[in-house]
Amino acid sequence: MINEKFAELKSKKQGAFMTHVYYGDPDENFSVELIKTLIRNNVDIIEFGIPFSDPTADGPTFMNACTRAIKNSMTPAKCIEGIKKIRAVNKSIPVIVTSYFNIVYQYGVEKFIKDIKQAGAEGLIIPEAVIEESDDLQNYGTMHGIDIIYLIGPYSTDERIKKIVKKASGFLYLCAVAGVTGVRENLNNSILDLIKRTRRYTDLPLMVGFGISKPEHAKILLENGADGIIIGSAVGKIYEKYISKDRIIDENRCLDEVSGFIKEIKDACNKE
């Protein structure tokens, strides 16, 4: 499903737009409605985040999202059931699960991969996974049909990039900045260089995340060889304005604002 989606977008001369949501923030019902809103506004891929108590790759917006979700009793098992709810809404949109390794390890690596596949996911991102220690992930991913998506940072050497692309499948996640997720005003030139360097060694789609928050970011990245963009915190910052006492207030207005933002980014992903 991931390969088909990128082929479809390429034929339409569009960049891919993936949006990250921490499931259960601030509660499960809102997450389902948020993801439905993203799908209705033509997001291409859903990045389905499982909340974790110590999300070391995330900035304040997503750290707060994880805290709220866990406070409201969200668990990995409930998240996997949530994937099934998304599949009931849309059977074709690619769903990529993001989880920290502690969750996967405690759940059981093979069982986790098997269960997310059965629930309807196609890929898995573990932010702190390194290629040298990912044999089990790779083997179980291949066995159960889950693409293991690796991150490549702005300071990755060419040698490291070559190691990663040899094992990668689905697509590659290029980090626009070093550090944690979160909205940034401007793009660093280092990400444009990273796109060019990575492209030398692979034909896999290159998706850029970390700090992407504006239509102009999307345009610049796509014009410089990226196949798509990933946005998460920018959406989180919109809906957190509507959170009071760990609940969404004025949900319709909130989702309307999210829709407007998503439409702007989606329009910017048109390469023509």
N, C-alpha and C positions, 0 to 999 in steps of 0.2 A: 504493500500500500504506500510506503514511503517513496519507493522508486517511481511508482505510477504518478504520484502527486507531483514530483519534481519534473517528470516528463510532460505532464499536462501543462504545468505552468510555463515550462520552456516553450512549448508550442504556442502558447498565448503571449509570449514575450513579457512574462510577469515574474517578478521576484517573489519568493516564498515569504510569508508572514506567519511567524510562530509566536504565540502568546503564552506566557507562563502564568499559571494560577496556583496559589497554595490552597489546596482543597480543604474546605472547612472553615475558612476565614471570612467573616467572623462566625459563620455557621454553615452547615451543609446545604440548607435550602437556598441560601444566597449564592453559594458557589455554583450550584446547578443552574440557577437563573443567569448568573454571570457567564458561564460557559455557553449556555444557549444563546445569549446575546452575542458573544464572540462568533459563534457559528453562523448566526443569521447575518452578521455583517462581513462574512466571507473571509474570516481568518482561515489560513490554510492548514495549520497544524496546531494542535493543543499540546502545550507542555504542562503536564499534570503533576504538580508538586505535592509530595507527602511531607507534611509539617514535621519538623525536628526541633528538639529543645536547644540545640547548639549549632545553628546553621552557619558555619564558619565562612562560607563563600558569599554570604548575603549581607547587604547593608541594612540600615535601620528599618526601612519600609517592610522588607520581608522578614526581618527578625521579629518585628511586632506582629506580622501576620501569623507567623508560626506560634508565637505566644498565645494569641487570641484563639487560634484553632485548637491548640492542645488544651487550653483552659476550658473550652467548650466541648471537651471529650472526644476530639477527633483522634483516631488511631490508624495505623497502617492497614489493618484489616478493613476498617470502614472505608478507607480511601480506595482499596481495591474493589469493594462493592460499588463505590462511586463511579469507577470506570465503567462498570456495567450500566449505570444510569445514563452516562454520556453516550454509550453505544446504543441505548434505546432511543436516544434523540437523533443520532446520526451514525449510520453504520459504516461510512466511508472515510471520514476525516481521520488522518493519522493522529494517534495519541502517543506521546512520548512521556514516560514516567521519569520524574526526577526525584532521587532519594539519596540521602547521605548513607554511607556504607554501614554505619552502626545499625541502622534500621534493617538493611538487607541481611547483614550477618546474624542479627538476633532472630530474624524471621526464618533464616535458612536460605542460603544463596539460591540453590536450585528450586526450592519451593516458591521463593519469591518470584523468580523469573517465570516459572511455570504458571503461577497464579495470575500474574499481570497479563500474560499472554492469553490465558483462558478468559480473563475479564474483557479483553479487547485491545490491549496495548500492542504497539509495534516496536517500540524502542525503549532504551533505558539510559539515563544520564546519571552518573554518580560523580559529583564535582571533584571529589578528592581522589578518585581512582587514577592510578598511574599504570602505564602500560606494562611495566616490569612485574607488577603484582596482580595482574588481572586475568591470569590463565583460567581460573574457575569461572569468572564472569563470561569470558569469551567462549569457553567450551559449553557452558549451559545456555548461553545466548544462542549459539549455533544450533544446539540440540533442540531448543524449543521455539526457534524462529523469532528471537528478539535481537534487534540491532543494538550493539553497545556503542553509545555515542561518546567520543572522547573530546575533551577540551584541549585547545592549543592556545597558550598564552602569548602575549606580545613579545616576550623575551625568549621564546623557544628558539633553539638553534636549528639550523637546517638538518643536522644529524638527528635531532629529536623528532622533528617533523616527519622525517623519513621513517623512523621507527613506528610512529603512531599510524601513519597512513597504511602501512603494511597489514595492520590488524583491523583497521577501522571499517565500518560498514554503515549504510544508511546515509549519514552526512557527517561533517565535521563541525564542531562548535568552536568558532574563533572568538577569543575574548578581546574586546576592543580596548580594554584597560587592564592593568594589573590590579589586583586587590579584590574588592567585593562588588556585588551588584548594586545598582542604584542609578538614579537619573543623573546624567551629565549634560552640561550645556554644549560642549564642543567635542568633536572627534579628534583624537591624536593621529598624527601622520603615521605612527607606528602600525596602526591597524591596516592601513593601505599597503604598507610594505609586507605585512604578514599575509595578506590575501595573495599578493604576487608570489611570495616565497612558497606558500603552501600549494598554490596552483601548479608549480613546477613539478610536483611529485604525485599528483593525484587528479583524477577526473571526478571524484566524489563531490557532491554539492557542498559549498562552503556557506555556513550560516554564521552571522555575526551577532553577538549579544554583549551584555554588560554595558550599561550606560546609554543604550539607544533609546531616544525619547521623542524625536521630532521627525516630521516628514522629510526635512532636508538631510537628516542623518541617513535615512533610508536611500534617498536619491544618490547621495555621494557614494555610499557603499556599493550600491548596485552598478553605478557607472564605473566603478573601479574593480569590478570582477567578482563581487560577492553574488551568491545565488539567492540570498535571502537574509532577513533580519529577525532578531528575537527581542521581544519587548515584554517586560514583566512589571518592574517597579513603577513605571509610568502609569500603568493601569491601577496598580495598588494605591498609588498616591491619589488617584481620582476617587476611588470608592471609600478610602479611609476617612475622607472628609465627611462622609455620611454615617460614620460609626459613632454611636453613643451607647455607653454601657454595654459594649461588646455586641451590639445589634445594629443592623442597618436601619436608618430612618429615611423615609421618602425614597423607597426602592426604585420606583418608576423614574423619578428624576435622576437618580444616581445612574441607572442603566442607560438612560438617554444620553447622559454626559459621556459615559464610556463609549456608546455607539458613535457619537460624533468624533471622538478621538480615533477610534478604530478605522472609521471611514477615511479620515485624513491620511493615516499611515498606509492603508490599503491602496488608496489612489496614488501615493508616492511610489508604490511598488510596481507600477506600470512602467515598463521600460520604453514604451513607444513615445 
